[in-house]
Amino acid sequence: MTMFLQHQIDTAIMRLREFEPDDGYYLAFSGGKDSIVIKQLAIEAGVKFDAHYSVTTIDPPELVHFIRFQHQDVAYDMPDEPFLKALIKNGFPLRHARWCCKKYKENGGSGRLVVTGVRWAESAGRSKRRMVEHCLQDDSKNFLHLIIDWSDDDVWAFIRDRKLPYCSLYDEGWKRVGCLFCPMAYYKQRQHQAKRFPRHAKAFIKAFKKLYQDRLINNPDAVSRWKSGEEIFDWWIGEGNVGSKDDVSDESQVMLFE
């Protein structure tokens, strides 16, 4: 282990001990590499915490299996309804109009100090985050982004040093694991997922068919550019759903959420 990584570990443990609330931390655990690290750090820091997995109902089977068998102490926070049922009612989520994260990923930890694995290195948007933040959607909730200043290399070096198990999808070349067909993922990744998980793709297509039929009856303008639910799904996982010239107009996108 390098001296720099040891410094990162010592700093993270100091943060956990410094901010530890009387009721302990709510640790947001997704099963990804970052949440594996923050959970191990909380154990090593000796602080009180309870880890929670927000069940999305559309995570890859390998990820669900990993959490079930490698992290049996993690609590499962179940949603009010499966994602695909909500999709039929709400319309499909888009990069700049994602109702899904709030409903399925960010709904836990009310009244608590929530430890997350958010890091600056993950994206341009996350590079603007602060280590300690107040939740804008829930006044009773605050965040401690424990490893916000860690790089990808730091994360993997810690996992290797501690010999921590991780989801097998990383060995297939996945950089991040999480919801299938996420609109924030690169379109080639979404298309790869459709081939990799054909049964899940079939379930999504079935939901898109129902969405199309519902909009065709109640708001036909919202789906006027498509001829079927399958065609909407193909667009949604394809290159068009990245803000390109083939993207639908803002007006059409709003219609899909009415």
Secondary structure, DSSP 8 states (H G I E B T S, - for coil): --HHHHHHHHHHHHHHHHH--TT-EEEE--SSHHHHHHHHHHHHHT--EEEEEE--S-S-HHHHHHHHHH-TTSEEE--SS-HHHHHHHH---BTTB-HHHHHHTS---TTSEEEE---GGG-TTGGG--SEEE-SS-TT-EEEETTTT--HHHHHHHHHHHT----GGGGGT-S---STT-TTS-HHHHHHHHHH-HHHHHHHHHHHHHHHHHHHHH-GGGGTT-SSHHHHHHHHTSTTTTT-TTS--HHHHHHHT-
